[in-house]
């Protein structure tokens, strides 16, 4: 798969928040920085944290298209 920035690489990793394995695009997945290293966050955890973010006056996390799996929104190349 290729997008405007070049090839898209998918990885299998562990969600930093819940520790469940999931697949993700290494450049598109939402993440948190821990000790200078980006740590991926799964879709379920993003959906879980967004109501708290909104209640605290923060913007919700909106994953980029193709962050978790190829789909119709992801540009084909």
C-alpha positions as CSV (number, residue, x, y, z in Angstrom):
1,X,0.0,0.0,0.0
2,X,1.3,3.5,-0.8
3,X,0.0,6.9,0.1
4,X,1.2,10.5,-0.6
5,X,4.1,10.0,1.9
6,X,5.3,6.7,0.4
7,X,4.7,3.1,1.4
8,X,2.5,2.4,4.4
9,X,3.9,-0.1,6.9
10,X,1.5,-2.0,9.2
11,X,2.7,-3.6,12.4
12,X,1.4,-5.9,15.0
13,X,2.0,-4.4,18.4
14,X,0.6,-4.0,21.9
15,X,-1.6,-1.1,22.9
16,X,0.2,1.0,25.5
17,X,-3.1,1.6,27.5
18,X,-4.7,-1.9,27.5
19,X,-1.8,-4.1,26.4
20,X,-4.0,-6.0,23.9
21,X,-2.3,-6.8,20.5
22,X,-3.6,-5.0,17.4
23,X,-2.5,-4.1,13.9
24,X,-1.8,-0.5,12.9
25,X,-0.1,1.8,10.5
26,X,3.1,2.8,12.1
27,X,2.8,6.4,10.8
28,X,-0.9,6.9,11.3
29,X,-1.9,5.3,14.6
30,X,-2.7,7.6,17.5
31,X,0.0,7.4,20.1
32,X,1.4,8.8,23.4
33,X,5.0,9.7,23.9
34,X,6.6,7.8,26.9
35,X,10.2,8.6,27.7
36,X,10.7,10.0,24.2
37,X,9.2,6.9,22.4
38,X,5.9,6.9,20.6
39,X,3.6,4.2,22.0
40,X,0.6,3.1,19.9
41,X,-3.0,3.3,21.2
42,X,-5.7,0.9,19.9
43,X,-9.1,2.0,18.5
44,X,-11.0,0.7,21.6
45,X,-8.9,2.8,24.0
46,X,-9.2,5.9,21.8
47,X,-13.0,5.4,21.9
48,X,-12.9,4.9,25.6
49,X,-10.8,8.1,26.4
50,X,-12.6,10.5,24.0
51,X,-15.7,11.1,26.2
52,X,-13.3,12.0,29.1
53,X,-11.3,14.3,26.9
54,X,-14.4,16.1,25.7
55,X,-15.7,16.4,29.3
56,X,-12.4,18.0,30.2
57,X,-12.6,20.5,27.3
58,X,-10.1,18.8,25.1
59,X,-10.5,17.8,21.5
60,X,-11.3,14.2,20.8
61,X,-8.6,12.0,19.3
62,X,-9.5,11.4,15.6
63,X,-7.5,8.6,14.1
64,X,-6.2,9.2,10.6
65,X,-7.8,7.1,7.8
66,X,-6.0,3.8,7.5
67,X,-4.6,4.0,11.0
68,X,-5.8,0.6,12.0
69,X,-6.5,-1.2,8.8
70,X,-6.8,-0.6,5.1
71,X,-10.3,0.6,4.3
72,X,-12.2,2.7,1.7
73,X,-10.9,6.0,3.1
74,X,-7.3,5.0,2.7
75,X,-5.8,6.3,-0.6
76,X,-4.8,3.5,-2.9
77,X,-1.6,3.7,-4.9
